[in-house]
Amino acid sequence: MKVGTRQSGSSIIVQIIFWWGVLTPLRSLDAEHPRVQSHDQSSCVRIACFNVESLTVPGEWSRFARYRFPPGRIRHLEGVAAVVEVVNPDILVVSEVSSPEAGDALAALLREKGLGDFRSYHVDGRDSYTGFDVAFVSRVKPDRIEGRRIHLFAPDPTPRLRDVQNGSAPLPWTAERYGKPQEEGVQAESIAVLKRHAVCFFSLFGHKLGLIGLHLKSNPSDAQANAQRMAEAAIVRRIVQREIVGRGYSPIILGDLNDYDPDVEMADPTRKTQTAVLQLLKDIDSQRDGNELVNAAASIPRVADRFSSHWDYNENGAADGDDVFTLIDHILLSKELATGLKRAFICHANSLEISDHFPVVVDLDFSLISSGQ
C-alpha cells in the first residue's frame, strides 16, 4: 500500500473476520500423519530454517510486534507464507514466532495454498522480555516422546545466582554459569539458560532425526552477548548428547545462531567470529576426536550466495552499500546425515518488508544414508 493511501474500513473488517475464523479452531486440530512431499526423488526430505522477524497475528499483544494493527500483521503473515511457498520445505524451523496462534495461522495458509497438511508445533520459551519462541511448521508429524511432540529443555524458574553460589540451590543441567565481561576487564558471574529453542524428533525412511531449533543471543560483535552465546552453546551440547543422541536420534542443529562459522567462507569476508560457538556446536562430543557435525553452508557452491541476514544499517528499507549481509543462520548436520546431502542453498527471494533474514535450506536423500543407526 503506497504512502498516503488507506484501505477501506470494510476491507479491513472482512480480513479481520476471516483471520479470526481461521485462528479460533486451529489449536484443536490433530491431523493424520501427512506425507512427505517429493523433491526430485521419493526418498528426499527438505528441511529449512527461517527467522520470520516477529510474526504476530491480529488480536495478540507483543512488545516487539512489527505492525500494530491487523492489516499490517496480515500482510506480514501473507509475505512469510509466500516465501515458505517458494522454499516448499517438509520441515521448517521458524524463530521469532510470538505465539501458538502465529504458527497455526502460518500452517493454515500453507494448507490453503495446497502445499500439504502442514501443522504447527509450538512450545512457550523462557524469553519473557521479547516473547519470541522457536516453533516447527511441518507436514511430517514429529514422534511422540514422553507424551509430547515438541520439547523445551530449560529450568522454570531459573535459580538465583546467589543461591547457586552459596549452595542453597543446585545448578540445573539446563543452565550454565559464565563470566559476563564488564568495564576494565572485570567479569561478573551470571547464569544462562537456553530461552529460545525447541526440539522435535522425526522418524523418516528408517532413520531417526532429532532437530533442535535455536535462536541464540544476538550481536556477534558485543562481548557480553558473545559470552552469553558461548554459555548457551554449552547447554545445546548437553541437550544434544543427553536428549537427542542419548535416545538414538541423529542430531541436526539449525536456526538463527547469531554467529559466524570460521570454517565456512561467507559473502562478507570482513566479518570474523569472536567466539568458538560454531566450533562447540559442531564438536558436540569432546571425548571424541574431530567434529561430529558439519555445516551445510559449506556445500553452497557460490560464496556470494552465502548470506542469511540483512542488517539494514541506515534503516532506509533498501539494500545499499552501508548494509551488512552475513551468514548467521545455519544448518549443522551429523556426519552420517551429511552423506545424504543433495543440495544446500539460501533462498534470497525475500525483502525487508517480510524479514531481515533469509531461509536456509537443505535437501537430504535418505537412500544415500547408511541405515546402520
C-alpha positions in Angstrom: 0.0 0.0 0.0 1.5 3.3 -1.0 2.1 6.1 1.4 -0.9 8.4 1.5 -3.4 5.6 0.7 -5.7 3.8 3.0 -7.6 0.5 2.9 -11.3 0.8 3.1 -12.9 0.1 6.5 -15.0 -2.7 5.1 -11.9 -4.4 3.5 -10.1 -4.4 6.9 -13.1 -5.7 8.7 -13.6 -8.6 6.2 -9.9 -9.6 6.6 -10.1 -9.5 10.4 -13.2 -11.6 10.5 -11.6 -14.1 8.1 -8.4 -14.4 10.2 -10.3 -14.8 13.5 -12.3 -17.6 11.8 -9.1 -19.3 10.8 -7.3 -18.9 14.1 -10.1 -19.9 16.5 -10.4 -23.7 15.7 -6.8 -24.4 14.8 -5.4 -25.5 18.1 -7.9 -28.3 18.5 -6.9 -30.0 15.2 -4.9 -33.2 15.1 -4.3 -34.4 11.6 -3.3 -37.9 10.4 0.3 -38.5 9.6 1.0 -36.4 6.5 3.1 -37.5 3.6 6.5 -36.1 2.7 6.5 -34.1 -0.5 8.8 -35.3 -3.2 11.8 -33.2 -4.1 13.1 -34.9 -7.3 13.2 -38.3 -5.5 10.7 -40.1 -3.2 13.3 -40.5 -0.5 14.2 -36.8 -0.3 13.2 -34.5 2.5 13.7 -30.8 2.5 14.5 -29.1 5.9 14.7 -25.3 6.3 15.1 -22.7 9.0 13.7 -19.1 8.8 13.8 -16.2 11.2 10.4 -14.6 10.4 11.1 -11.4 12.3 8.4 -11.1 14.9 5.5 -12.9 13.4 2.4 -11.7 15.2 -1.3 -12.2 14.3 -4.2 -9.9 14.8 -5.6 -9.7 18.3 -2.4 -10.6 20.3 -0.1 -8.4 22.3 3.6 -8.4 21.6 6.2 -6.0 22.9 8.2 -6.2 19.6 5.4 -6.6 17.1 6.4 -5.1 13.8 2.9 -4.0 13.0 0.4 -2.5 15.5 -2.8 -3.1 13.5 -4.4 -6.1 11.8 -3.8 -5.0 8.1 0.0 -4.9 8.6 0.1 -8.2 10.6 -2.0 -9.9 7.9 0.3 -8.6 5.2 3.4 -9.8 7.1 1.9 -13.2 7.6 1.0 -13.4 3.9 4.5 -12.4 3.0 6.1 -15.0 5.2 3.8 -17.7 3.7 4.8 -16.6 0.2 8.5 -17.1 1.0 7.8 -20.5 2.6 5.7 -21.4 -0.5 8.8 -20.8 -2.7 11.0 -22.8 -0.4 8.5 -25.6 -0.1 10.0 -27.4 2.9 8.8 -30.6 4.5 10.1 -29.5 7.9 10.5 -25.8 8.8 12.0 -24.3 11.9 10.8 -20.7 12.5 12.2 -18.3 15.0 10.7 -15.1 16.3 7.2 -16.5 16.5 5.2 -14.7 19.1 2.5 -17.2 20.0 1.0 -20.6 19.1 -1.7 -18.8 17.1 1.0 -17.2 14.8 2.4 -20.7 13.9 -1.1 -22.1 13.5 -2.0 -19.2 11.1 1.1 -19.8 9.0 0.3 -23.5 8.8 -3.3 -22.8 7.8 -2.1 -20.5 5.0 0.3 -23.2 3.7 -2.6 -25.7 3.7 -4.8 -23.2 1.9 -2.1 -22.8 -0.8 -2.2 -26.6 -1.4 1.3 -27.3 0.0 0.3 -30.3 2.1 -1.0 -30.9 5.5 1.2 -28.5 7.4 0.8 -28.3 11.2 2.5 -26.1 13.7 4.2 -27.4 16.8 4.8 -24.7 19.5 6.2 -24.6 23.0 6.5 -21.5 25.1 10.1 -20.4 25.6 11.6 -18.6 28.5 12.2 -15.2 26.9 9.7 -13.2 28.8 11.2 -9.9 27.5 10.8 -10.3 23.8 8.2 -13.1 23.9 9.9 -14.7 20.9 9.7 -18.5 20.6 11.0 -21.2 18.2 8.4 -23.3 16.5 8.2 -26.1 14.0 5.9 -25.9 11.0 5.9 -29.3 9.3 3.9 -31.6 7.1 5.7 -34.5 8.8 4.3 -35.3 12.2 7.0 -35.5 14.9 7.5 -38.6 17.0 5.7 -38.5 20.4 8.4 -38.6 23.1 7.2 -38.7 26.7 3.7 -37.8 25.6 4.8 -34.6 23.7 5.7 -33.9 20.1 7.8 -30.7 20.8 10.1 -30.1 23.8 11.9 -27.3 25.7 14.8 -28.0 28.0 15.1 -25.1 30.4 14.6 -24.6 34.1 11.4 -23.0 35.3 12.2 -20.9 37.3 15.9 -20.2 36.8 17.6 -20.4 40.2 19.0 -17.2 41.6 22.7 -16.8 41.2 23.4 -16.1 44.9 21.5 -19.3 45.8 23.7 -21.3 43.5 26.8 -19.6 44.7 26.1 -20.3 48.4 25.0 -23.9 47.7 21.4 -23.4 48.8 20.1 -24.3 45.2 21.6 -26.6 42.7 22.5 -25.5 39.2 20.2 -27.4 36.7 21.9 -29.3 33.9 19.9 -27.0 31.5 21.7 -23.9 32.9 25.3 -22.6 32.7 27.3 -20.3 34.9 29.6 -17.9 33.0 31.5 -14.7 33.3 29.9 -11.6 31.8 32.6 -9.1 30.8 32.4 -5.7 32.4 34.4 -2.5 32.1 38.1 -2.5 32.7 38.3 -6.3 32.1 36.3 -7.3 35.2 33.8 -10.2 34.9 30.5 -10.6 36.7 29.2 -14.1 37.1 25.8 -14.8 35.6 23.6 -17.8 34.8 22.5 -18.5 31.2 19.6 -20.7 30.1 18.5 -21.6 26.6 15.5 -19.3 26.4 14.6 -19.7 22.7 14.8 -23.2 21.4 12.6 -26.2 20.6 13.3 -29.9 19.9 11.3 -32.3 17.7 12.1 -35.9 16.8 11.3 -37.4 13.5 11.4 -41.0 12.0 11.9 -40.9 8.3 12.7 -43.7 5.9 14.1 -45.9 8.6 16.2 -43.1 10.2 15.7 -41.2 13.4 16.4 -37.4 13.4 16.5 -35.1 16.4 16.2 -31.5 15.4 17.0 -28.7 17.8 15.8 -25.3 16.5 17.7 -22.4 18.0 17.6 -18.6 18.3 20.8 -17.7 20.2 21.8 -14.4 21.8 22.2 -11.7 19.2 25.1 -9.4 18.2 28.3 -11.2 17.4 30.3 -8.0 17.9 29.3 -7.5 21.6 31.5 -9.0 24.3 28.7 -9.6 26.8 26.4 -11.1 24.1 29.3 -13.4 22.9 29.9 -14.6 26.5 26.2 -15.5 26.9 26.1 -17.2 23.5 29.0 -19.3 24.4 27.2 -20.4 27.6 24.1 -21.2 25.5 26.2 -23.3 23.2 27.4 -25.3 26.1 23.8 -26.0 27.1 23.0 -27.0 23.5 25.8 -29.6 23.5 24.3 -31.2 26.7 20.8 -31.3 25.2 22.1 -32.9 22.0 24.1 -35.5 23.9 21.5 -36.3 26.5 18.2 -35.9 24.8 18.9 -36.5 21.1 22.0 -38.8 20.8 21.0 -40.4 24.0 17.7 -41.5 22.5 19.3 -42.9 19.4 18.5 -40.0 17.1 20.9 -38.3 14.7 21.2 -34.6 15.5 20.5 -31.6 13.4 21.2 -28.2 14.9 19.6 -25.3 13.0 18.3 -21.8 13.2 19.4 -18.3 14.0 22.8 -18.9 15.7 23.8 -15.2 15.5 27.4 -16.1 14.9 29.8 -16.9 12.1 31.5 -20.2 11.2 35.2 -19.7 10.8 35.3 -22.9 8.6 32.8 -21.6 6.1 33.8 -18.7 3.8 30.9 -16.3 3.5 29.9 -13.5 1.2 31.2 -10.8 3.5 34.9 -11.7 4.1 35.4 -8.8 6.6 33.3 -10.3 9.4 35.1 -12.8 11.7 33.7 -14.6 14.7 34.9 -13.6 18.1 33.8 -16.8 19.7 34.0 -20.6 19.5 30.2 -21.0 19.3 30.1 -22.8 15.9 33.1 -24.9 16.8 31.4 -26.1 20.0 28.1 -26.9 18.2 29.9 -29.0 15.6 32.0 -30.8 18.2 29.2 -32.0 20.4 31.3 -34.8 21.9 34.5 -33.6 23.5 35.5 -37.2 24.2 35.9 -38.0 20.5 38.4 -36.6 18.0 37.1 -34.2 15.4 33.7 -32.7 14.7 30.5 -34.8 14.8 28.5 -32.2 12.8 29.2 -30.3 9.6 27.8 -27.0 8.3 25.7 -27.5 5.2 26.6 -24.0 4.1 30.0 -25.2 3.1 28.2 -27.1 0.3 26.7 -23.9 -1.2 28.8 -23.6 -4.4 28.8 -19.9 -4.8 30.4 -18.0 -2.0 28.5 -14.8 -2.9 25.3 -16.7 -2.0 26.4 -17.4 1.5 24.5 -14.8 3.5 21.3 -15.3 5.5 20.9 -11.9 7.2 20.4 -8.4 6.0 21.3 -5.7 8.6 19.7 -2.5 7.3 22.4 -0.4 8.8 20.9 3.0 7.8 17.3 1.8 8.2 16.2 3.1 4.9 14.3 -0.1 4.0 16.6 -0.8 1.0 19.7 -2.8 0.2 22.6 -0.4 -0.3 26.3 -0.1 0.3 26.0 0.7 4.1 24.1 -2.5 4.8 25.6 -5.8 6.2 24.9 -9.2 4.7 26.2 -12.1 6.8 25.8 -15.8 7.4 24.4 -16.2 10.9 21.7 -18.8 10.3 23.0 -22.3 9.9 22.0 -25.9 9.5 24.5 -28.3 11.1 24.1 -32.0 10.1 25.5 -35.1 11.8 28.2 -36.5 9.5 26.0 -39.6 8.9 23.1 -37.4 7.7 25.5 -35.3 5.7 26.2 -38.3 3.4 22.7 -37.8 2.1 23.1 -34.0 1.4 21.9 -33.4 -2.1 21.7 -29.6 -2.1 22.1 -26.7 0.3 21.0 -23.2 -0.6 19.8 -19.9 0.9 16.6 -18.5 -0.6 17.0 -14.8 -1.3 13.6 -14.4 -2.7 12.6 -12.1 0.2 12.5 -8.4 1.2 12.9 -6.3 4.3 9.1 -5.9 4.4 8.9 -9.6 5.3 12.1 -10.4 7.2 15.7 -9.3 7.6 16.7 -13.0 7.3 16.6 -15.5 4.5 15.6 -19.2 4.7 18.5 -21.7 4.8 17.5 -24.9 3.1 18.9 -28.5 2.8 17.7 -31.5 0.7 18.5 -34.9 2.2 18.3 -38.1 0.2 17.8 -40.9 2.6 18.6 -43.5 0.0 22.2 -42.4 0.2 22.5 -42.6 4.0 23.6 -45.8 5.7 20.8 -47.4 7.7 23.1 -48.6 10.4 21.6 -46.5 13.2 
